[in-house]
Amino acid sequence: MVLRFGLLGPLVVHDGAEPLPVTGRKTRILLAALLLRANETVPKEVLKAALWEDRPPTSAEASLANHLTRLRRCLAAAPGGAGRLRTLADGYRLDVADGELDAEVFDTEVRAARAAYGRRDWETVLRHATAALALWRGAPLADLGPFAEGEGALRAHQLGEDRLQLLEWRYEAGLHLGRHHELVSPLTALAAEQPLRENLHRTLMLALHRSGRRADALAVFRRLRRSLVDELGVEPGAAVQRAYREMLADEGTPAAPAVPSGAPFQLPGEPEAFTGREAEAARIRELLLGEPDAEPSGGRRARVVVVSGMGGVGKTALAVHVAHRVRDAFPDGVLHADLRGYGVQGARTARELLARFLSDLGVHHDTLPDDADDRALLLRSALAGRRVLLVLDNARDAAHVAPLLPAGGPSAALVTSRQLLAELTGAVTVPLAPFPEEEQRALLAALCGADRVGREPEAAAAVLAACGGLPLALHIVGSRLASRPAWPLALLAGRLTPHRGRLEALAMGTVDVRHTFAMSYTAMRDSDRPLEREAARAFRLLGLWATHPLTPAATAALLGVPEARAAALLDVLADAHLVLNPEPDRYTLHDLLGEYAARCTEEEDPPEEREAAELRLLSWYVAALAASSLAATHETQPPPPLEPEPGPGWALPSFTDDDEAIRWAVRELPAVRQALARADALGRSDMAWRLAVGLFGYAGTHWWTGEWDACLAQAMETARAHGDELGRAWLHRRTAVAHGMAERNEECLAELRLSLELFTRRGDVLAQASILGNMSALYQQVGDARQSLLHAELSRDTYLRAGSAGGGTVRGEALVLSRIAYALRLNGELERSAADYRRVIELLRGRGHGVFLATTLTQYADVLRELGRRDGAFAALEEARDIRERMSDRAGTADCLVSLALAHHHFGEWAEARAAWEECLELARAHRLERRVEQCEAGLEELARDGR
């Protein structure tokens, strides 16, 4: 199995299926230092310098060993990762195979591009430069702070210089290959960033000149000369001066490509300020100009390329841009038609368009057959043996465009559609997504001026965010700014606030984002296909939840349909690019489409239907969170379910273990926060408190983020406002747990007493038993052995009075027993405590109780430490830490490290103790675990006082 290591941007390791988590800043620095000298022996001193610069701690040797162990564990988690990091006599070596490290692949491509540049082999230069630049994700080692400025600075600088050189070569190659039009926008942006690079400015001058923009080209020369004179006191070099003289003499302007006399050429003009889409444009050119595929019968299949994407994403602009660049390859003509698949005038029929195309190709109108199928056969005959490009814009569906396509031979078709057109046999789809940030910024700069964008970076970022990467929206705002040079960008950014007139602001003349979206939506709403009409309703209701991804199961609840039907509707919307499908079984709306969908549902759906849809979705989240919490904690007393419970057709998530359940809750947390806010707004306290309480499983490993505290507080306000006693009882109970996890002991006890009072009033004996057990755990935490044992036994007796031991479950029995074991330890009865802990571990192991088991193992290790049983203590801690790290439980990992440090200290292993305290301190600071920070600092101070 091949691993992929990335230095060209934030440090990343990928196992071919997903990124491999490498946690801890020092572990990441260590990996980067080894990768910078991959396949070489790196001395220990070099690694220490990377980790601590010139101030290594006294425990550096042990701490380095710990970090190396963690790195080995990270690598070993991926297939093929074990054994890569080797310990040698004079240092350490990380084995990296050819092609696994992006920086080495980048270097190889740079060398190949340099050699091709020396031969003036421009196609090869372009290929290698493009391949290298595709690896670039950002500044090398960008996430490693001082290391990138110290040990890694030289290599990072060299890589950055190579990138700029590649960009220069790529643009120069494009110029020699006649692609000057598409170079202007990216070159303009890059030249603004690099005002002193002469070759870059020379290429921009020539690209502008050959695009018919002689005045702009001369202005570039003047700016370059002024910068060089002001900054360096020198004149531009000979190559730039020569290009300047050629422009003054009006030399070097290429003639328009020749089209044979009589051949039709129907393309619209070049799109204004076309920017970006280099990879997509290259792919389309490759597909249109390549050899047609062979048919099984021995004939040749025509080349058909479909450019697909949401309305406003720039399909037409890209198709026309590419068609202009490949026109020479089709000497028998370029035909173009807007099929009006999405438009108020109605779609143009194949019969009508076939008549026009046949006439354009020289077929006399009087000889045309009346039947559309016969006309399609005649078109295929007319195209046979000819090299004609058909550009078919705005197709409604596959049936709409199929009669217009060539059947084989050297002709080709370039189709644009908001649908995928997957039914077109043999067609290749090139999907268009919204622009990435770099291309957004380049387009805005090209439209309204790079200086203007550079002067207001925050306002520019707000404008780009409001446009959501949609080229149509960017063209509108860029053109508006260009026509109003006195406007600051901040003024327009204020008018683009979501849900406050943004859609109205994204309109200029006849160009209107909302109208563009409406063409897709109304075509579906008014379709003669029932499934499409139902999908239009789904689109509207998705606008109620536009900011968060939904699964088919959650969508089924929102729509009130079975999951299979919801999945079919989502696929219809995804095929029409009205929803995005960024990963399997997760669907979301583009930001602007979400706002449009919300407006559609407000205008078209009755208020009671909208509220009913929201309540169904909130009910689903309540039930799904309850399932997650139960899987994560195996709690013996889950809250009573919402009434009425979810319908039988609703599908809830299922989880194989606690880790999976917690990861689901982490991913869904933003949606849960919104659900909580909506439940409050709709006056549904019964939903609000269950949502907050349902995060109990999530909190087991993520309490330290503060998110659970905020949700509980918000739900408590709702419960109080609606006089919800049951909700208050549960919220006090869980708020006490949150305080206890954070060691806010007085607040914890106050909440437990309030909860106990409310549950006693309700006559809930099992809840009382559980809360008494929580009180025992709290007294353990503050070191009150007598009260801890008293409340543990009270809890046990109350359970027995209710007719069960620990709630009648394995987990409940283990919970009661673990509290007694802890109380026994506080009372100094260590052997009895250890025996009870062993019984708890036996009950928990292999049952999916990861958090509980890790906590018990850590406490058991503390008892073994006090009994002087070193090996058993460290074995228990190792198992506990493995569980915590697997579950990404940062606070739990810190707990393990504290016990590890105390154990090393107890057994006189001072260097190892210091290394554990330091690792814990780093983790605690990174995740704002203030109590742990204080504990670690105290542990290190004690070692220092004792001269350890």
BELLIN-V503224 format. One record per residue. N is the residue number from 1. RES is the residue in one small letter. PHI is phi as a letter, one per 30 degrees, with the letter a starting at -180 (* if undefined). PSI is psi in whole degrees, -180 to 180 (none if undefined). Layout:
N/RES/PHI/PSI + N/RES/PHI/PSI
//
This chain:
1/m/*/135 + 2/v/c/129 + 3/l/c/155 + 4/r/b/126 + 5/f/c/135 + 6/g/b/123 + 7/l/c/-13 + 8/l/d/71 + 9/g/k/-162 + 10/p/e/144 + 11/l/e/132 + 12/v/b/146 + 13/v/b/133 + 14/h/b/136 + 15/d/c/12 + 16/g/j/-21 + 17/a/c/-38 + 18/e/a/160 + 19/p/d/146 + 20/l/c/120 + 21/p/d/124 + 22/v/c/101 + 23/t/c/158 + 24/g/i/123 + 25/r/d/-42 + 26/k/d/-35 + 27/t/d/-39 + 28/r/d/-40 + 29/i/d/-42 + 30/l/e/-45 + 31/l/d/-43 + 32/a/d/-42 + 33/a/d/-38 + 34/l/d/-37 + 35/l/d/-33 + 36/l/d/-23 + 37/r/b/49 + 38/a/e/142 + 39/n/i/18 + 40/e/b/156 + 41/t/d/123 + 42/v/c/116 + 43/p/d/154 + 44/k/e/-40 + 45/e/d/-34 + 46/v/d/-41 + 47/l/d/-39 + 48/k/d/-40 + 49/a/d/-38 + 50/a/d/-39 + 51/l/d/-39 + 52/w/b/11 + 53/e/h/-125 + 54/d/c/19 + 55/r/b/60 + 56/p/d/143 + 57/p/d/168 + 58/t/d/-24 + 59/s/c/22 + 60/a/e/-39 + 61/e/d/-50 + 62/a/d/-40 + 63/s/d/-41 + 64/l/e/-43 + 65/a/d/-40 + 66/n/d/-45 + 67/h/d/-38 + 68/l/d/-38 + 69/t/d/-44 + 70/r/d/-40 + 71/l/d/-42 + 72/r/e/-41 + 73/r/d/-41 + 74/c/d/-48 + 75/l/d/-38 + 76/a/d/-17 + 77/a/d/-17 + 78/a/c/144 + 79/p/e/131 + 80/g/i/3 + 81/g/c/-24 + 82/a/d/141 + 83/g/i/0 + 84/r/d/-36 + 85/l/c/112 + 86/r/c/142 + 87/t/c/123 + 88/l/c/173 + 89/a/e/-38 + 90/d/c/21 + 91/g/l/-149 + 92/y/b/151 + 93/r/b/131 + 94/l/c/119 + 95/d/d/124 + 96/v/b/124 + 97/a/d/164 + 98/d/e/134 + 99/g/i/-3 + 100/e/d/-23 + 101/l/c/119 + 102/d/d/-33 + 103/a/d/-36 + 104/e/d/-40 + 105/v/d/-41 + 106/f/e/-47 + 107/d/e/-41 + 108/t/d/-44 + 109/e/d/-36 + 110/v/d/-45 + 111/r/d/-41 + 112/a/d/-41 + 113/a/d/-39 + 114/r/d/-43 + 115/a/d/-43 + 116/a/d/-35 + 117/y/d/-40 + 118/g/d/-32 + 119/r/d/-6 + 120/r/i/36 + 121/d/c/87 + 122/w/d/-37 + 123/e/d/-42 + 124/t/d/-39 + 125/v/e/-48 + 126/l/d/-41 + 127/r/d/-48 + 128/h/d/-38 + 129/a/d/-42 + 130/t/d/-41 + 131/a/d/-41 + 132/a/d/-45 + 133/l/d/-25 + 134/a/d/-21 + 135/l/d/-17 + 136/w/d/121 + 137/r/c/-4 + 138/g/k/-174 + 139/a/e/132 + 140/p/e/139 + 141/l/h/30 + 142/a/d/-24 + 143/d/c/9 + 144/l/c/16 + 145/g/h/-122 + 146/p/e/-31 + 147/f/d/-41 + 148/a/d/-24 + 149/e/c/-10 + 150/g/c/-97 + 151/e/e/-39 + 152/g/c/3 + 153/a/d/-45 + 154/l/d/-47 + 155/r/d/-41 + 156/a/d/-41 + 157/h/d/-43 + 158/q/d/-42 + 159/l/d/-40 + 160/g/d/-41 + 161/e/d/-41 + 162/d/d/-38 + 163/r/d/-45 + 164/l/d/-40 + 165/q/d/-42 + 166/l/d/-42 + 167/l/d/-43 + 168/e/d/-47 + 169/w/d/-41 + 170/r/d/-44 + 171/y/d/-37 + 172/e/d/-40 + 173/a/d/-43 + 174/g/d/-37 + 175/l/d/-45 + 176/h/d/-25 + 177/l/c/11 + 178/g/i/22 + 179/r/c/37 + 180/h/d/-34 + 181/h/e/-45 + 182/e/d/-8 + 183/l/d/-21 + 184/v/d/-49 + 185/s/d/-53 + 186/p/d/-35 + 187/l/d/-39 + 188/t/d/-45 + 189/a/d/-43 + 190/l/d/-39 + 191/a/d/-33 + 192/a/d/-34 + 193/e/d/-27 + 194/q/b/74 + 195/p/d/-9 + 196/l/c/2 + 197/r/d/107 + 198/e/d/-44 + 199/n/d/-35 + 200/l/d/-46 + 201/h/d/-36 + 202/r/d/-44 + 203/t/d/-41 + 204/l/d/-43 + 205/m/e/-48 + 206/l/d/-38 + 207/a/d/-43 + 208/l/d/-44 + 209/h/d/-46 + 210/r/d/-13 + 211/s/c/9 + 212/g/i/18 + 213/r/c/64 + 214/r/d/-41 + 215/a/d/-42 + 216/d/d/-37 + 217/a/d/-42 + 218/l/d/-34 + 219/a/d/-35 + 220/v/d/-43 + 221/f/e/-45 + 222/r/d/-40 + 223/r/d/-42 + 224/l/d/-47 + 225/r/d/-43 + 226/r/d/-42 + 227/s/d/-44 + 228/l/d/-43 + 229/v/d/-45 + 230/d/d/-42 + 231/e/d/-41 + 232/l/c/-12 + 233/g/i/28 + 234/v/b/160 + 235/e/d/159 + 236/p/e/152 + 237/g/d/178 + 238/a/d/-41 + 239/a/d/-42 + 240/v/d/-42 + 241/q/d/-39 + 242/r/d/-42 + 243/a/d/-38 + 244/y/d/-44 + 245/r/d/-38 + 246/e/d/-39 + 247/m/d/-40 + 248/l/d/-34 + 249/a/d/1 + 250/d/i/38 + 251/e/c/160 + 252/g/i/3 + 253/t/d/117 + 254/p/d/149 + 255/a/d/155 + 256/a/d/143 + 257/p/e/142 + 258/a/d/138 + 259/v/c/131 + 260/p/e/145 + 261/s/e/133 + 262/g/i/-17 + 263/a/d/132 + 264/p/d/141 + 265/f/b/106 + 266/q/c/12 + 267/l/d/142 + 268/p/d/171 + 269/g/d/163 + 270/e/e/138 + 271/p/d/141 + 272/e/d/137 + 273/a/h/42 + 274/f/d/132 + 275/t/b/146 + 276/g/i/-159 + 277/r/h/31 + 278/e/d/-45 + 279/a/d/-44 + 280/e/d/-42 + 281/a/d/-42 + 282/a/d/-40 + 283/r/d/-43 + 284/i/d/-43 + 285/r/e/-44 + 286/e/d/-43 + 287/l/d/-39 + 288/l/d/-32 + 289/l/c/-11 + 290/g/d/172 + 291/e/d/137 + 292/p/d/147 + 293/d/d/147 + 294/a/d/137 + 295/e/d/156 + 296/p/e/-28 + 297/s/d/-8 + 298/g/j/-9 + 299/g/d/-168 + 300/r/b/132 + 301/r/d/136 + 302/a/d/153 + 303/r/d/117 + 304/v/b/122 + 305/v/c/129 + 306/v/c/120 + 307/v/c/116 + 308/s/b/143 + 309/g/l/172 + 310/m/d/161 + 311/g/e/134 + 312/g/i/2 + 313/v/d/-6 + 314/g/j/28 + 315/k/d/-49 + 316/t/d/-44 + 317/a/e/-44 + 318/l/d/-44 + 319/a/d/-45 + 320/v/d/-42 + 321/h/e/-49 + 322/v/d/-42 + 323/a/e/-38 + 324/h/d/-33 + 325/r/d/-15 + 326/v/c/7 + 327/r/e/-34 + 328/d/d/-24 + 329/a/d/-6 + 330/f/b/74 + 331/p/d/-14 + 332/d/c/5 + 333/g/k/160 + 334/v/b/115 + 335/l/c/142 + 336/h/b/141 + 337/a/a/140 + 338/d/d/114 + 339/l/d/-10 + 340/r/h/39 + 341/g/d/-29 + 342/y/b/99 + 343/g/a/157 + 344/v/d/-23 + 345/q/d/-8 + 346/g/i/153 + 347/a/d/144 + 348/r/d/142 + 349/t/d/154 + 350/a/d/-38 + 351/r/e/-44 + 352/e/d/-46 + 353/l/d/-36 + 354/l/d/-40 + 355/a/d/-42 + 356/r/d/-46 + 357/f/d/-42 + 358/l/d/-39 + 359/s/d/-41 + 360/d/d/-31 + 361/l/c/8 + 362/g/j/6 + 363/v/d/126 + 364/h/d/140 + 365/h/e/-35 + 366/d/d/-21 + 367/t/c/1 + 368/l/d/134 + 369/p/d/159 + 370/d/d/-33 + 371/d/d/138 + 372/a/d/-39 + 373/d/d/-40 + 374/d/d/-37 + 375/r/d/-37 + 376/a/d/-41 + 377/l/d/-40 + 378/l/d/-38 + 379/l/d/-44 + 380/r/d/-37 + 381/s/d/-40 + 382/a/d/-31 + 383/l/d/-18 + 384/a/e/127 + 385/g/i/-8 + 386/r/c/155 + 387/r/c/93 + 388/v/b/139 + 389/l/c/125 + 390/l/c/122 + 391/v/c/108 + 392/l/c/104 + 393/d/c/139 + 394/n/i/53 + 395/a/d/140 + 396/r/d/-45 + 397/d/a/-178 + 398/a/d/-40 + 399/a/d/-31 + 400/h/d/-39 + 401/v/c/-21 + 402/a/e/-43 + 403/p/d/-15 + 404/l/c/0 + 405/l/c/144 + 406/p/d/151 + 407/a/c/-19 + 408/g/l/-174 + 409/g/i/-164 + 410/p/d/-5 + 411/s/d/166 + 412/a/b/161 + 413/a/b/139 + 414/l/b/113 + 415/v/c/140 + 416/t/c/145 + 417/s/a/153 + 418/r/d/-11 + 419/q/c/159 + 420/l/d/-30 + 421/l/h/40 + 422/a/d/-19 + 423/e/d/-12 + 424/l/d/105 + 425/t/d/129 + 426/g/i/-10 + 427/a/d/149 + 428/v/c/127 + 429/t/c/133 + 430/v/c/100 + 431/p/d/145 + 432/l/c/127 + 433/a/c/165 + 434/p/e/156 + 435/f/d/141 + 436/p/d/167 + 437/e/e/-40 + 438/e/d/-42 + 439/e/d/-32 + 440/q/e/-48 + 441/r/d/-40 + 442/a/d/-40 + 443/l/d/-45 + 444/l/d/-41 + 445/a/d/-39 + 446/a/d/-32 + 447/l/d/-39 + 448/c/c/-3 + 449/g/j/128 + 450/a/d/-37 + 451/d/d/-41 + 452/r/d/-43 + 453/v/d/-40 + 454/g/d/-28 + 455/r/d/-28 + 456/e/b/70 + 457/p/d/-39 + 458/e/d/-43 + 459/a/d/-39 + 460/a/d/-42 + 461/a/d/-38 + 462/a/d/-40 + 463/v/d/-45 + 464/l/d/-42 + 465/a/d/-40 + 466/a/d/-29 + 467/c/d/-12 + 468/g/h/28 + 469/g/i/10 + 470/l/d/116 + 471/p/e/-38 + 472/l/e/-47 + 473/a/d/-40 + 474/l/d/-39 + 475/h/d/-40 + 476/i/d/-50 + 477/v/d/-38 + 478/g/d/-42 + 479/s/d/-38 + 480/r/d/-43 + 481/l/d/-38 + 482/a/d/-34 + 483/s/d/-8 + 484/r/b/74 + 485/p/d/-20 + 486/a/d/-12 + 487/w/d/130 + 488/p/d/152 + 489/l/d/-29 + 490/a/d/-33 + 491/l/d/-47 + 492/l/d/-38 + 493/a/e/-38 + 494/g/d/-31 + 495/r/d/-9 + 496/l/c/23 + 497/t/d/129 + 498/p/e/138 + 499/h/i/16 + 500/r/b/49 + 501/g/j/10 + 502/r/d/-47 + 503/l/d/-37 + 504/e/d/-36 + 505/a/d/-24 + 506/l/d/57 + 507/a/b/141 + 508/m/a/111 + 509/g/i/-128 + 510/t/d/-2 + 511/v/c/120 + 512/d/b/119 + 513/v/d/-43 + 514/r/d/-41 + 515/h/d/-37 + 516/t/d/-44 + 517/f/d/-40 + 518/a/d/-32 + 519/m/d/-40 + 520/s/d/-45 + 521/y/d/-49 + 522/t/d/-31 + 523/a/d/-37 + 524/m/d/-43 + 525/r/d/-38 + 526/d/c/13 + 527/s/d/156 + 528/d/d/5 + 529/r/c/120 + 530/p/e/-38 + 531/l/d/-38 + 532/e/d/-38 + 533/r/d/-38 + 534/e/d/-36 + 535/a/d/-34 + 536/a/d/-41 + 537/r/d/-42 + 538/a/d/-41 + 539/f/e/-44 + 540/r/d/-48 + 541/l/d/-28 + 542/l/d/-24 + 543/g/d/-18 + 544/l/d/-17 + 545/w/b/47 + 546/a/d/-19 + 547/t/c/-2 + 548/h/b/143 + 549/p/d/151 + 550/l/b/148 + 551/t/d/166 + 552/p/e/-35 + 553/a/d/-46 + 554/a/d/-39 + 555/t/d/-37 + 556/a/e/-41 + 557/a/d/-45 + 558/l/e/-44 + 559/l/d/-18 + 560/g/i/38 + 561/v/b/165 + 562/p/d/157 + 563/e/e/-42 + 564/a/d/-38 + 565/r/d/-41 + 566/a/d/-41 + 567/a/d/-40 + 568/a/d/-41 + 569/l/d/-41 + 570/l/d/-39 + 571/d/d/-38 + 572/v/d/-45 + 573/l/d/-38 + 574/a/d/-40 + 575/d/d/-31 + 576/a/c/5 + 577/h/h/32 + 578/l/c/-17 + 579/v/b/158 + 580/l/c/148 + 581/n/b/72 + 582/p/d/-22 + 583/e/a/162 + 584/p/e/131 + 585/d/i/24 + 586/r/b/126 + 587/y/b/144 + 588/t/b/164 + 589/l/c/139 + 590/h/e/146 + 591/d/e/-50 + 592/l/d/-40 + 593/l/d/-35 + 594/g/d/-43 + 595/e/d/-39 + 596/y/d/-43 + 597/a/d/-41 + 598/a/d/-39 + 599/r/d/-39 + 600/c/d/-45 + 601/t/d/-34 + 602/e/d/-36 + 603/e/d/-30 + 604/e/c/-25 + 605/d/c/136 + 606/p/d/150 + 607/p/e/-39 + 608/e/d/-32 + 609/e/d/-39 + 610/r/d/-43 + 611/e/d/-40 + 612/a/d/-39 + 613/a/d/-45 + 614/e/d/-42 + 615/l/d/-35 + 616/r/d/-43 + 617/l/d/-41 + 618/l/d/-39 + 619/s/d/-39 + 620/w/d/-43 + 621/y/d/-37 + 622/v/e/-48 + 623/a/d/-39 + 624/a/d/-41 + 625/l/d/-39 + 626/a/d/-41 + 627/a/d/-40 + 628/s/d/-45 + 629/s/d/-40 + 630/l/d/-42 + 631/a/d/-32 + 632/a/d/-34 + 633/t/c/-19 + 634/h/h/37 + 635/e/e/142 + 636/t/d/-19 + 637/q/b/72 + 638/p/d/157 + 639/p/d/154 + 640/p/d/142 + 641/p/d/159 + 642/l/d/143 + 643/e/c/133 + 644/p/d/154 + 645/e/d/163 + 646/p/e/146 + 647/g/d/161 + 648/p/d/-23 + 649/g/d/-6 + 650/w/d/139 + 651/a/c/125 + 652/l/c/154 + 653/p/d/146 + 654/s/c/150 + 655/f/b/137 + 656/t/d/-25 + 657/d/a/178 + 658/d/d/-35 + 659/d/d/-47 + 660/e/d/-40 + 661/a/d/-42 + 662/i/d/-41 + 663/r/d/-37 + 664/w/d/-46 + 665/a/d/-38 + 666/v/d/-45 + 667/r/d/-36 + 668/e/d/-2 + 669/l/e/-46 + 670/p/e/-38 + 671/a/d/-37 + 672/v/d/-40 + 673/r/d/-42 + 674/q/d/-40 + 675/a/e/-40 + 676/l/d/-43 + 677/a/d/-41 + 678/r/d/-39 + 679/a/d/-40 + 680/d/d/-46 + 681/a/d/-32 + 682/l/d/3 + 683/g/i/26 + 684/r/c/79 + 685/s/d/-35 + 686/d/d/-30 + 687/m/d/-42 + 688/a/e/-49 + 689/w/d/-32 + 690/r/d/-34 + 691/l/d/-45 + 692/a/d/-45 + 693/v/d/-32 + 694/g/d/-12 + 695/l/d/11 + 696/f/e/-45 + 697/g/d/-43 + 698/y/e/-42 + 699/a/d/-22 + 700/g/e/-33 + 701/t/c/-8 + 702/h/b/22 + 703/w/e/-31 + 704/w/d/-14 + 705/t/d/-20 + 706/g/i/-6 + 707/e/d/-42 + 708/w/d/-41 + 709/d/e/-45 + 710/a/d/-42 + 711/c/d/-43 + 712/l/d/-42 + 713/a/d/-42 + 714/q/d/-44 + 715/a/d/-35 + 716/m/d/-41 + 717/e/e/-43 + 718/t/d/-45 + 719/a/d/-42 + 720/r/d/-41 + 721/a/d/-28 + 722/h/c/11 + 723/g/h/39 + 724/d/c/95 + 725/e/d/-42 + 726/l/d/-43 + 727/g/d/-43 + 728/r/d/-41 + 729/a/e/-47 + 730/w/d/-37 + 731/l/d/-40 + 732/h/d/-40 + 733/r/d/-47 + 734/r/d/-32 + 735/t/d/-36 + 736/a/d/-41 + 737/v/d/-44 + 738/a/e/-44 + 739/h/d/-42 + 740/g/d/-42 + 741/m/d/-37 + 742/a/d/5 + 743/e/h/35 + 744/r/c/79 + 745/n/d/-42 + 746/e/d/-44 + 747/e/d/-38 + 748/c/d/-48 + 749/l/d/-40 + 750/a/d/-43 + 751/e/d/-38 + 752/l/d/-42 + 753/r/d/-41 + 754/l/d/-43 + 755/s/d/-44 + 756/l/d/-40 + 757/e/d/-45 + 758/l/d/-42 + 759/f/d/-32 + 760/t/d/-42 + 761/r/d/-33 + 762/r/d/-6 + 763/g/i/25 + 764/d/c/95 + 765/v/d/-40 + 766/l/d/-40 + 767/a/d/-40 + 768/q/d/-43 + 769/a/d/-42 + 770/s/d/-42 + 771/i/d/-37 + 772/l/d/-37 + 773/g/d/-39 + 774/n/d/-38 + 775/m/d/-39 + 776/s/e/-44 + 777/a/d/-37 + 778/l/d/-44 + 779/y/d/-31 + 780/q/e/-44 + 781/q/d/-35 + 782/v/c/-2 + 783/g/i/20 + 784/d/c/93 + 785/a/d/-41 + 786/r/d/-49 + 787/q/d/-34 + 788/s/d/-48 + 789/l/d/-39 + 790/l/e/-49 + 791/h/d/-31 + 792/a/d/-43 + 793/e/d/-36 + 794/l/d/-42 + 795/s/d/-47 + 796/r/d/-44 + 797/d/d/-37 + 798/t/d/-39 + 799/y/e/-46 + 800/l/d/-37 + 801/r/d/-31 + 802/a/d/-3 + 803/g/j/22 + 804/s/b/160 + 805/a/c/109 + 806/g/i/32 + 807/g/i/4 + 808/g/i/18 + 809/t/b/163 + 810/v/e/-45 + 811/r/d/-41 + 812/g/d/-43 + 813/e/d/-43 + 814/a/d/-37 + 815/l/d/-47 + 816/v/d/-45 + 817/l/d/-37 + 818/s/d/-34 + 819/r/d/-38 + 820/i/d/-40 + 821/a/d/-41 + 822/y/d/-43 + 823/a/d/-39 + 824/l/d/-39 + 825/r/d/-44 + 826/l/d/-32 + 827/n/d/0 + 828/g/i/7 + 829/e/c/73 + 830/l/d/-41 + 831/e/d/-45 + 832/r/d/-39 + 833/s/d/-46 + 834/a/d/-41 + 835/a/d/-43 + 836/d/d/-40 + 837/y/d/-41 + 838/r/d/-40 + 839/r/d/-41 + 840/v/d/-45 + 841/i/d/-41 + 842/e/d/-41 + 843/l/d/-34 + 844/l/c/-34 + 845/r/d/134 + 846/g/i/7 + 847/r/c/10 + 848/g/i/18 + 849/h/c/62 + 850/g/e/-51 + 851/v/d/-47 + 852/f/d/-44 + 853/l/d/-43 + 854/a/d/-42 + 855/t/d/-44 + 856/t/d/-43 + 857/l/d/-41 + 858/t/d/-44 + 859/q/d/-39 + 860/y/d/-41 + 861/a/d/-38 + 862/d/d/-40 + 863/v/d/-45 + 864/l/d/-36 + 865/r/e/-47 + 866/e/d/-27 + 867/l/d/-5 + 868/g/i/18 + 869/r/c/84 + 870/r/e/-55 + 871/d/d/-42 + 872/g/d/-39 + 873/a/d/-47 + 874/f/d/-33 + 875/a/d/-43 + 876/a/d/-41 + 877/l/d/-38 + 878/e/d/-43 + 879/e/d/-42 + 880/a/d/-43 + 881/r/d/-38 + 882/d/e/-42 + 883/i/d/-48 + 884/r/d/-45 + 885/e/d/-35 + 886/r/d/-34 + 887/m/c/8 + 888/s/h/37 + 889/d/c/92 + 890/r/d/-45 + 891/a/d/-41 + 892/g/d/-38 + 893/t/d/-40 + 894/a/d/-40 + 895/d/e/-45 + 896/c/d/-42 + 897/l/d/-36 + 898/v/d/-48 + 899/s/d/-35 + 900/l/d/-45 + 901/a/d/-43 + 902/l/d/-38 + 903/a/d/-46 + 904/h/d/-43 + 905/h/d/-46 + 906/h/e/-38 + 907/f/c/12 + 908/g/i/22 + 909/e/c/79 + 910/w/d/-44 + 911/a/d/-42 + 912/e/d/-36 + 913/a/d/-45 + 914/r/d/-43 + 915/a/d/-40 + 916/a/d/-42 + 917/w/d/-44 + 918/e/d/-40 + 919/e/d/-42 + 920/c/d/-40 + 921/l/d/-43 + 922/e/d/-44 + 923/l/d/-44 + 924/a/d/-40 + 925/r/d/-39 + 926/a/d/-28 + 927/h/c/20 + 928/r/h/42 + 929/l/c/80 + 930/e/d/-42 + 931/r/d/-38 + 932/r/d/-36 + 933/v/e/-48 + 934/e/d/-42 + 935/q/d/-43 + 936/c/d/-44 + 937/e/d/-39 + 938/a/d/-41 + 939/g/d/-41 + 940/l/d/-37 + 941/e/d/-40 + 942/e/d/-42 + 943/l/d/-41 + 944/a/d/-41 + 945/r/d/-38 + 946/d/d/4 + 947/g/i/27 + 948/r/d/none
//
